[in-house]
């Protein structure tokens, strides 16, 4: 940077409360439920993101001026970030990188991670005031972050699930780009679920109808409750089901019941719950988030493994809701090839990585180049399996 360029002060926040909702949301907005102040702060306040959980808040607030304090007006940019001492809850898997570091006698942890915790949903990660030059601020942020990473002696900085444009800019600035695949459903102006099924080939259409019929014949009943209308009992039952999905794998869920209940108070307009009953008894539930154009399927659980119940609760109920409410798309979570035959299309997701050790940086470069070839091939194959019929 030359002397004619503005100077900036980077503040690293161990609590979002140091900045406050108005300044954070003033840049991030509230449409994306996973980067708004309420979501991130409740994670922190309820202990889901903490030093003990391995997700220590370390958010960036960038101010114009070489000695600007947090009290000096509003930041020109903010970015969620955490000092991580593990790789749990990230959904961009770097276990092999950590193992390689350890096997050579180096420490991979701590590392810096820019992400929406426990949430594999792509979206904007760096938020810049409209009055400032985007590319210039990106340059400053990368400079400040790599300086901080070196001073803290962390191994790396990872930006998970950014928008494609952000990832491209970070790649230009020297962060390695990694790609992966998710499956999202798109509302092509469907008037009803039957209208959507009409667009599928005969075999897949019959398969989905058969699945839904078998769920109905088992006697399951479904209801959708939105926002503040979700009762205390529903939250208690949902959390019991949510934990059950982890307990079968010998784990505890990442998130606490107090976190979910806090969201019901602080951002109810972006929450809806699907509840399932069998013979009048609560049996399963799924929690969804939404914004002005997209539905996000996130957490689910059931008392037992019932045939096709997961597909109905987490996919078909969501598709019907998106159609009825004219939402443009449905992000049902990470991975899942079984989604293809249900109309979910493969998309590329991105992450970017700064690696401090030059030797490991080169090795990871080679790994990412080889991995990209396989991901692109997988995408092409997955797209060839989509169930949509050819239009006349």
Residue pairs with C-beta under 8 A, 6 or more apart in sequence:
1 139
1 140
1 143
5 136
6 64
6 65
7 64
7 65
7 66
8 62
8 63
8 64
8 65
8 66
8 68
8 76
8 140
8 144
9 62
9 63
9 65
9 66
9 67
9 68
9 69
10 60
10 61
10 62
10 63
10 141
10 144
10 145
10 148
11 18
11 60
11 61
11 62
11 63
11 69
11 70
11 75
12 58
12 59
12 60
12 81
12 148
13 19
13 57
13 58
13 59
13 60
13 61
14 56
14 57
14 58
15 44
15 57
16 24
16 37
16 40
16 41
16 44
16 57
16 59
17 41
17 44
18 70
19 59
19 61
19 70
19 75
19 78
20 37
21 37
21 38
21 41
23 61
23 74
23 75
23 78
24 36
24 37
24 40
24 78
25 36
25 37
26 74
27 74
27 75
27 77
27 78
27 127
27 128
27 129
28 35
28 36
28 37
28 78
28 124
28 127
29 36
30 36
30 38
30 267
31 291
31 292
32 123
32 124
32 291
33 39
33 267
33 270
33 289
33 290
33 291
33 296
34 116
34 119
34 121
34 123
34 289
34 296
35 80
35 116
35 123
35 124
35 125
35 127
36 267
38 263
38 266
38 267
39 116
39 263
39 267
40 49
40 57
40 59
40 80
40 116
40 117
42 259
42 262
42 263
42 266
43 49
43 55
43 117
43 118
43 255
43 259
44 50
44 57
45 262
46 256
46 258
46 259
46 262
47 53
47 256
48 55
48 117
48 118
48 254
48 255
48 256
48 259
49 55
49 56
49 57
49 82
49 117
50 56
50 57
51 85
53 254
54 84
54 85
54 86
54 88
55 82
55 84
55 89
55 117
56 82
56 83
56 84
56 85
57 81
57 82
58 81
58 82
58 83
58 112
59 78
59 79
59 80
59 81
60 77
60 78
60 79
60 81
60 141
60 144
60 145
61 70
61 75
61 77
61 78
62 75
62 76
62 77
62 78
62 137
62 140
62 141
62 144
63 69
63 70
63 72
63 73
63 75
63 76
64 76
64 132
65 72
74 129
75 129
76 128
76 129
76 131
76 132
76 137
77 126
77 127
77 128
77 129
77 132
77 137
77 141
78 127
79 114
79 125
79 126
79 127
79 141
80 114
80 115
80 116
80 125
81 112
81 113
81 114
82 112
82 113
82 114
82 115
82 117
83 110
83 111
83 112
83 152
83 154
84 90
84 109
84 110
84 111
84 112
84 113
85 109
85 110
86 109
87 93
87 94
87 95
87 98
88 254
89 117
89 118
89 254
90 113
90 115
90 158
90 160
91 120
91 160
91 161
91 334
92 120
92 158
92 160
92 161
92 178
92 180
92 351
94 158
97 108
97 360
97 364
98 108
98 109
100 360
100 363
101 107
101 108
101 155
101 357
101 360
102 108
106 155
106 357
106 360
107 155
108 155
108 156
109 155
110 152
110 154
110 155
111 154
111 155
111 156
111 157
111 158
112 145
112 148
112 149
112 152
112 154
112 156
112 157
112 158
113 157
113 158
113 160
114 125
114 126
114 157
114 158
114 159
114 160
114 162
115 125
115 158
115 159
115 160
115 161
116 123
116 161
118 254
118 255
119 298
120 161
120 182
120 333
120 334
120 349
121 161
121 296
121 331
122 161
122 162
122 163
122 182
122 349
122 350
123 161
123 162
123 163
124 162
124 163
124 166
125 159
125 160
125 161
125 162
125 163
125 166
126 137
126 138
126 141
126 162
126 166
128 134
128 137
128 138
134 169
135 169
138 169
138 170
138 173
139 173
142 170
142 173
142 174
142 175
142 354
145 157
145 354
146 157
146 354
149 156
149 157
149 354
149 356
150 356
154 356
155 355
155 356
155 357
156 353
156 354
156 355
156 356
157 175
157 353
157 354
158 351
158 352
158 353
158 354
159 166
159 167
159 170
159 175
159 351
159 352
159 353
160 351
161 349
161 350
161 351
162 170
162 350
162 351
162 352
163 350
164 348
164 350
167 177
167 350
167 351
167 352
168 177
170 177
170 352
171 177
171 352
174 354
175 352
175 353
175 354
176 352
176 353
176 354
176 355
176 361
176 364
176 365
176 368
177 350
177 351
177 352
177 368
178 350
178 351
178 352
178 353
178 368
178 371
178 372
179 348
179 349
179 350
179 371
179 372
179 375
179 376
180 348
180 349
180 350
180 351
180 375
181 335
181 346
181 347
181 348
181 349
181 375
181 378
181 379
181 382
182 331
182 333
182 334
182 335
182 346
182 347
182 349
183 332
183 335
183 336
183 337
183 339
183 340
183 344
183 345
183 346
183 347
183 382
184 329
184 330
184 331
184 332
184 344
184 345
184 347
185 315
185 318
185 319
185 322
185 329
185 330
185 332
185 339
185 342
185 343
185 344
185 345
186 328
186 329
186 330
186 345
187 322
187 323
187 326
187 327
187 328
187 329
187 330
188 196
188 199
190 196
190 199
190 323
191 323
192 323
193 316
193 319
193 320
193 323
195 323
196 319
196 323
196 343
197 205
197 208
197 209
198 205
199 388
199 389
200 208
200 343
200 387
200 388
200 389
201 387
201 388
201 389
202 389
203 387
204 341
204 387
205 387
207 341
208 316
208 342
211 308
211 311
211 312
211 316
212 308
212 312
212 316
214 307
214 308
215 306
215 307
215 308
215 309
215 312
218 278
218 306
218 307
218 309
219 278
219 279
220 276
220 277
220 278
220 283
220 306
220 309
220 312
221 276
221 277
221 278
222 274
222 275
222 276
222 312
222 313
222 317
223 274
223 275
223 277
224 272
224 273
224 274
224 275
224 317
224 321
225 231
225 234
225 272
225 273
225 275
226 268
226 271
226 272
226 273
227 264
227 268
227 269
227 270
227 271
227 272
228 264
228 265
228 268
230 264
230 268
230 271
230 273
234 273
234 275
234 285
235 257
235 260
235 261
235 264
236 257
237 275
237 282
237 285
238 260
238 273
238 275
238 285
238 287
238 299
238 301
239 257
239 260
240 301
241 284
241 285
241 300
241 301
241 302
241 303
242 253
242 255
242 285
242 287
242 299
242 300
242 301
243 252
243 253
243 301
244 301
244 302
244 303
245 253
245 300
245 301
245 302
246 252
246 253
255 299
260 287
263 271
264 271
270 289
270 290
270 291
271 287
271 288
271 289
271 290
272 287
272 288
272 289
272 290
272 321
273 285
273 286
273 287
273 288
274 285
274 286
274 288
274 313
274 317
274 318
275 282
275 284
275 285
276 282
276 283
276 284
276 285
276 302
276 309
276 313
277 283
278 306
283 302
283 303
283 304
283 306
283 309
284 300
284 301
284 302
284 303
284 306
284 309
284 313
285 300
285 301
285 302
285 313
286 297
286 299
286 300
286 313
286 314
286 317
287 298
287 299
287 300
288 295
288 296
288 297
288 298
288 318
288 321
289 295
289 296
289 298
290 296
290 325
290 327
293 327
293 328
293 329
294 327
294 328
294 329
294 330
294 331
295 318
295 321
295 322
295 327
295 329
295 330
295 331
296 330
296 331
296 332
297 314
297 315
297 318
297 330
297 331
297 332
297 333
298 333
300 310
300 313
300 314
302 309
302 310
302 313
311 338
311 342
314 332
315 332
315 339
315 342
315 344
316 342
318 330
318 332
319 330
319 343
321 327
322 328
322 329
322 330
330 344
332 339
332 344
336 344
337 382
340 346
340 382
340 385
340 386
340 387
341 385
341 387
342 387
343 386
343 387
343 388
345 383
345 386
346 378
346 379
346 382
346 383
348 375
348 379
353 364
355 361
355 364
